[in-house]
Amino acid sequence: MNRLVQEFTKGQQKTDLPELAIGDTVEVGVRIVEGEKERVQKFAGVLIAMNGSGIARSITVRRIVSGEGVECVFPLHSPKVTTIDIARHGVVRRAKLYFMRDKLGKAVRLRERRAKKKSD
């Protein structure tokens, strides 16, 4: 039974996902259906948590809207999630950034992780 489940979920998983890390600023495109119309809405924020594994993998993205913190949990392999783009990489030392829920203003910002230059 377990092998059947693994084979089925393997075909359902997305293969074009980027390398995500905690602290990254990401832009998640979510498919929204309103009546007969369909559109993609972007949700941009900081990746504060990753949970699960395999097909059950999900990410928690947090952003500030009008002074209020808004968090959304997105299942990575859901057909409603169309794209995930990484805007920048943040420097963090934690696996979960739940402490950011208590921060406001400039305290919410993370330092940017820069790519190392290759010297010839």
PyMOL commands that set and color helices and strands:
alter all, ss='L'
color gray80, all
select helices_A, chain A and resi 2-12+54-56+98-102+105-108
alter helices_A, ss='H'
color red, helices_A
select strands_A, chain A and resi 25-34+37-51+58-65+68-75+81-88
alter strands_A, ss='S'
color yellow, strands_A
deselect
rebuild
show_as cartoon
